[in-house]
């Protein structure tokens, strides 16, 4: 369920594995407009000048989904640094009861939900006499997402399991800090409509989308020419197609820049992660917005916006997910941080190159899925999740991931998205179809 259940609660940087309506809600959260044509009032930003982490803003109550994954662990790290500003009112985890129990004892939420009901008894023993309500299963996660006391819901869940809780949060009118890109990949049209209906804000946590979000602050969307989405290129950026034919799981998990959960690390190796982020960007910032992908191996420029006058605004920073997490939690403010500043002189060169769609066919498959639309992105995502797990289990070679996804997409008849059940049906069909193909291949 979480991005990385094995992630330890440490200070090491981690990443996971988040409109005009198409875009209205997220851009409304970027800035407030005046009525006159030229006026854009930038949301107030308080410039903190110390690292004592004492802030006078009203206490913000947070419900955290996926607390034992990498996004969750880093979110709690940020929360712990600003005890006067944030309080955890609800926590939700998958099955890592040892770490979850530690989190409950430390942050003392009113509600704790565990996706795996079989582990509730063990959890109760571990937390002792801590006064907390425990709810198990999918209903528990949804309850945490819609928890009445929450001012902000942070979704750090991995995969398509994050969809229903995200929708529940939006239905309840909760602002949603989204790291779970699959929510928008598989059901972007429905999710954005729900956010518009309840006037809830979606604030992205993915470093790339946070960068775009920040670069758009104070800008008029009509002046945007294109979004430039940066990609590290993953561990196989310089590999030939021949070299990639026999790469191992261990090699694929050796990302050069980020410490991430296994699934998202493999997604980076195939570059489908960037394809999923391409789809996510389309829904967050307008489906008609041009999105260009460029490989930037150093992961220092997290993304850029080119405006109609050819000016480009980029957001740069160290590759540490606590930076965009903190921005999402503190928005529209910025708090001082103890994290190291980016040393550009020490960086030396920043390089850029075009992505190779032939060596990384999963990237093209994701772009194609967005172009086709309807239930095709949900099909792509489900097929990828099953194929990646099969690779991690060493049932299929790396090169088969793309081919299996391609075959599942070819066998799918896209249907319109009228309700969430349409997404869930496509997701289930794609998983079953992928499993059949893997069985044949194995």
Secondary structure, 3 states (H helix, E strand, C coil): CECCCCCCCCCCCCECCCCCCCCHHHHHCCEEECCCCCCEEECCCCECCCCCCCCCCCCEEEEEECCCCHHHHHHHHHHHHCCCCEEEEEEEECCCHHHHHHHHHHHCCCEEEECCHHHHHHHHHHHCCCCCEEEEHHHHHHHHHCCCCCCEEEECECHHHHHHHHHHHHHCCCEEEECCCHHHHHHHHHHHHHHHHHCCCEEECCHHHHHHHHHCCCCCHHHEEEEEEEECCCCCCCCCHHHHCCCCHHHHCCCCCCCECHHHHHHHHHCHHHHHHHHHHHHHHCCCCCEEEEECCCCCEEEEEEECCCCEEEEECCCCHHHHHHHHHHCCCECCCCCCCCCHHHHCCCCCEECCCCCCHHHHHHHHHHHHCCCHHHHHHHHHHHHHHHHHCCCCCCCHHHHHHHHHHHHCCCCCCCCHHHHHHHHHHHHHHHHHHHHHHC
